[in-house]
Amino acid sequence: MTDAFDAGLLSPVTAGEDEGLGDADVADALVEAERALVAAYADLGAIPDPGPLPLATPDARELALAAVAGGNPVIPLVTQLRRQAPEQVAGWIHRGATSQDIVDTVLMILARRVVRRIDGELARAEHALARLAREHRDLVVVARTLTQHAVPTTFGLRAANWRAGVRRARQRLAALAFPAQLGGAGGTLAAVVEAVGSEKASRLPEAFARACGLDAPEGVWHVVRWPVTELGDALAQAIDAAGVVAADVATLSRTEIGEVAEATGGGSSAMPQKRNPARSVLLRSAAVRAPHLAATLHQAAGLAVDERPDGAWHAEWPALRELLRLAQGAAARLADLASGLRVDRDAAARTLAETGALVVSERLSVALGRDAAQEIVAAIARGEDAAALVREAGGDPGELLDPARYTGLAGPLTDRELARSGRPSPDPSSEPSPEEGA
């Protein structure tokens, strides 16, 4: 929409990835939830089945402005829907429910749909990272700890570890529950009991959830906010996993390193020679923003007092929507990044060689003893020949100084991660393999 308040102009990581989260989507879901409540009453035999209700969705902006007076959009919505509904049904719209029931249910409806899309993009990223790990299983590169060259590792293991983060995030998303909310004014369903009796009232929340396509609630969660905080944590974990990949790629694609490159680099408005790792930069921005949004959800949950929170509940709405939006955008950007990432074997070898024999100093310490290794390392630092020093100490230079012979269990660990299955999803085998030798 050209008149959208926020189309992502200042949030490029989410631009074009807002599907299902706009105000119009929220308004549609509000009507959907109210329609589902009437259907739930009909499902229990409390009223004759009215069939599809001809309820039009109000204009989102008008509904938002009308919501200011009462503090939420359900109050003006119900008035409008009752005017539209057939006379025999109008009295059953919103019957026994409270505004929080509808808003919480709507958040779960939207979240379940968006999480499915997020998982689809994460599946694409997971497959791409697995492919990178397989193709570069034995490519020896330098491992860095606290930003410095440490010991040899393999690019395969690095990619496998990236994949492990994404795989675990998908499992966390798969374990989420998306319960409907229905408790009435004070969480007792008293008005429902009054209308249809205790037996039907006890079954109404499950029928309502079924009509909404949601999970049956364990109970009323007006002030027990785990459905929101667990969702927020899972979204943040997915963005964390994307952020780790992005941070590594941003570092490894530095001009002086050049071990990897994004498939298409971003340009510069002032420096045409630059090829910026644009997707990595955007993913890092998401990783900076996500924890604060998740923290807002936890703070709101901790302030959910009485039988309805006074402001804390309201604070959840924009925080959760922005976190969903951010995760949806980050998952798509990560999938694109991983699918097109190029690995430069020559650059990896060049970087590894910069530390020379010192990259296997740990091995020398294990094989020749700590004291002898320290003397050899000191001599190497003075410019003496590493092979001669190792030979004089009784070691085999060809064996002890070869980084490829000191990668430990990198290969088996890579294989072990690749053998672990994530959530079932189609294998996008038609995707092209990443190019090498950038």
N, C-alpha and C positions, 0 to 999 in steps of 0.2 A: 504493500500500500504506500502510495506516495506521501500520504499525510500521517503515516505512523509516527508516534512520538519517538520510538526507539527502534530503528531498523538495523541497528548494529554499526552505525557509522563510527562510534567511539568504542565499539567492542567487536573488532573484526574477527575474533575467534568464534563468535556466535553468528556472524552475518550469514544469512541464508539458511540457518539451522534452527529457526524458531518454530518449526512446524508443531502445531498442537498446543502452543503456549501463549498465544495472543489473547487479548481481552475478548475478542469475538469467540474464541474457543472456550474461554471460561464461561461466557454468557450461555453458549450452547449447552455446556455441561451442567450449568445450573438448571436449565429447563429440563434436560435429560434426567437429572436426579429427581426433580419434582414429579415428572411423568412416571419414573420408576416406582416412586412411593405409592402412587395410585394403583399401578400395576401389581404391587406387592399386596395391597389390600384385596384386590380382585383375586389374586392367586390363592389367598387364604379363604376366599368365599365370603368376605365381609361385605363386598359390594358386587353387583353384576359386572362382568368384564366390559369395560367401556370401549375396548379396541384402541387403536392409535388415536391419541388425543391431538386435536388440531391446535397446538400451542406454538405460537410464533415467538422466536427469540427477540427480545427487545434490543434496541440499539445499545451497544456496549457503553458508549460515552454517556448517553442519557441515563442509563442504569447506574453508572458510576457516580454521576452527580447526585442522583436521587438517593444514593447509599450514604451520603455524608450525614444526613440527619439522624439515621439510626445506627450508623457505624458499620453496616455491612450491606451487601447488595440483595440479600434474600428478602428483606422486608418489603422494599418496593416491588421486587419481582413477583412475590406471591399475590400482591394486590392486582397486578396486571394479568397474571395467569388465571386467577379466579374470574376475572371479567371475560376472558376468552373462552373458558371451558363451558361445556354444556351444563345446564342447570343442575342435573342430577349428579354431576361429578364435582362441581365447583367446591362444594363443602368438604370434599375429601382431599383436595389439594393442600399439601402441607399439614394434613390432619395429624396431630400428636407429635409433630416434629418441632425442632427449634432451629434457629438460623445456623448454629454451629453444626448440627447434623448435616445440613445440606452443603455448607462450605467445606467441611472436612471430607465429606464423600466426594465432592467435586475435585478436591486436590488429589485424592487417591485415583479417581478416574483418569485425570490428566497424567498423573505420574506413571500409572501402569502403562499407558500407551507410549509415553516418551521413553520409559525404561526399555521397552521392547526395541525401539529404534536405536537407543544407545547401545544395547547389546548387539544388535546387528552390525553396527560400525566397529565395535570392539572385536567381534568375531573376525571381521575383515582384517583388522590390525593384527590379531593373534596369528592368523594364517600367514600373513606377510612376514611377521617376525620369526615364525617357525621356519619359513623358507630361507630367510637370511641365516639362521642358525645352522641349518643343514648345509647350505652352500659354502659357508665359511667355517665349518666345524673345526678345521685344523689350521686356519690362518693365524699364525702367531703374531700377537700385538703386545704392546707394553701395557701392563696394568698400572693404574695410578691410585695412590692412596694419599689422602690429604693434599691433592693436586700434583704430587710429585711422582716421577717414574719409580716403580717399586720392583716388580718381578714380571716375568713373561706370563701371559695368559693367551686366550684365543678370542677372536672376534665371535666365533660361534657361541662360546659360553656367555659372552656379553649380551648377544642377541637373545640367547635362551633365558637369561635373567630378565631382560625386558619383557619377554613373552610371559614369564612366570608372574610378573606383576599384573599384566593384563588378564591372564587366565584367572588369577585369584579374585580380581575385581569382578569379573563376570560371574564367578561362583557366588560372590557376595550379593550381587544383584539378583541372581536366580533364587536366593534364599529369602528374599523380601516377601513380606505379606502386605497386601493392599486391602485392608478391611474397610467396609462401609461403616458409617457412623449413624446410630439412631438411639437416642436416649431420652429425647423430650426435654422439657424445660429444665428439670433439675437432675436428669440422668436416671429417672425412675420409670419412665414410660407410663406415668400415671394417666395421662390423657388418652393414651391408646387403650389402656385397660378399661377406662371408663367407656370408651367408644365400642370396643369389640370383645371385651372380656380378657381375663388373664391368659387363657390358653392360647388364643390367637395372638395376643400381644407378645407372648414369649417367643412366638415363631416369626413375628413380623421382621425383626432385624435380619434374619437369614434370608427371608423372601425378598427383602429390599436389596440386600447385597447381590442376590442372584439376578435380580432385574437390572442392576447396575453393572453386572459383569465383574463384581469384586468378591473378595474373600468374606466369609461370614465373620463378623466381629466376635472376639472372645468375650467381650463385655463392652460397656460404655467407656470410651476413652477420651471424654471431654477434657480431663485434666491428667490423663495418663498418656503421655505423648510419644511413646516408643515408636508408633508407626511412622511418625515424622522424623524423629532423630535417627532411627535405624536407616531410613531412606537417605537422609542427608549424609550419614557416615559412609554409606555405600557409594553414593555419588562422589563424595570427596575422595574416597579410595581410588575410584576409577580415574579421577583427574590427577591424583598423585602419581599413578602408574604412567600416565601420559607425560606428566612433567619430568619424570626421571629420564624417559627416552629423549625428550626434547632437550634437556640439559646436557646429556651426553653428546647428542648430535650437534648441538650448538658449539660445544667445546671441540669436538673432533673435526668440525668443518672450518675451524679457524684457518686463516690463510697460511700460517706457519706450520700447521699440522696437516690439514687436508686429507685425513684418512677416510672421510665420508663426505658426501654431498647430497643435498636434496635434489630430487628429480628436476625441479624447476626452481631456480632461486629468485628471490625478490630483488627488484632493482632499487636504485637509490635516486632520489630526486636531484641530487647534486653530483653524485659520483658514478658515472655510467659503467665503470669497470667492476663495480661491486656485484656480488651474487649472494645476497643475504639469505640465511636460513629462515625464511619467513614463517614457515609452519612451526618450526621449533620455537621461534620467538613468541608466536601467538599462544602456543601451548604453555609456555612458561608464564605468560600473563594469566592464563586460567589457573595454573597451580598456585599463583600468588593470591588470587581472589577466593578460591574455593574454601580454604579453611576458615576464613572469617564468616562466610555464609553458614557453614555448618555449625560454627560456634554460636551464631545467633539463634539457631534452632535449639541448641542445648540450653542457652540462657533462657529462652522463652519457655522451654519445658520445665526448667527449674523454678520458674515463677508462675506456673499454672496452678493458681490457688483457688480455694473454694470449689464451687461446682462449675464455674466458667471463668477463665482468666480475663482479667481486666486490662487488656492491652498486649499482654504477652502472646496470646493467640493471634491477634491481628498482625503482630510483627512477623509471624511465621510466613504469612502468605507471600509477600514479595521476596523474602529470603529463599524460600523453597523454590519458587518459580525461577528465580535467577540461577539457583544452583542446578536445577534441571536443564535450563537453557545452556548454562556453561558446560555441563557434562555432555549434552547433545552435540554442541559445537566442538568440544575437545575430542570426542570420540571420532567424529568425522575427519577432523584435521589429522589425528593420529593415524587413522587408516590410510589416508593419502600419503602421509610422510613415510610410513613403513613400507607401503607398496612400491614407492619409487626410490627408496634410499639406495644410493650407489656407494660401493666400497672400493677404495683405491688400494690395491695390494702393494704397489710400489711405495706409496706414501706411508703405509703401515710399516713396511720394512725399513724405510728411511728413519722414521721416528724411533723405532725399536733400536736401531743402530746408534742413535745419538748418545745413549748411555753406555754403549760399548760393553765391555766385560762386566761392568759394575751392575748390570741388570741381573746377573746371576750370582751376586755376592752372597746371597743367602745360601745358595747351593754350595758354594765354596766353604762356607762356615760349617755346613753339615758334613760335607765329604772330607774336608782336610783339617777340621778343628777350628775353633773360634780364633785362637791366637794366630795361627798360620794364615787364616783368611784375612784377619785385620792387617797383617803385614803385607799381604799381597794387594789388598785394596788400596792401602796407603801408597804402595809402590806404583800401582797402576795410575793413581791420581797424580803421581809425579812424572808420568809419561813413560814408564818402563813397560816392556813387552809382556802382555798378560799371559800369552801362551808359554813363554820361557819361565815365567814365575811359577805357573801351575806345574809345569814339568819338573822344575827343581824341587817343588814340594811333594813330588811323588804322585801327582795326578795326571790324568789323561786330558790334555787341553781340548781335543776334539769332542770329548764327551762332556766335560764339565763346563765348557764355555759356550756350548750351543744352546741358545734360548729355546729352540724347539724341543730339546730333551729335558726341559724343566717346566713343563706345563701341568705337571701333576695329573689330576683326574679331570682336567678340563673337558676332554673328549667324552668320557663316560658321564660326567655331570650334564653335559649338553644332551647326550642321548637320553638320559633319565628324564630330563625336563620335557623333551620332545615326545617321550612315550606317555606322558601324563595327558589325559584328555581333559579338555575344557567342556563347556556346555555344548551339546550337539548343535551343529549348524552346518549349512551347506559349505562345501569346500570350494572357494572361488578359484579353482585351478586354472581357469582361463586367464587369470591375471598374468601379465608378462613378468618374467624374472628381472630383478634389479640388474642394472648394468654394472660392470666393473671397469677399473682402469680410468676413472674420471680424470 
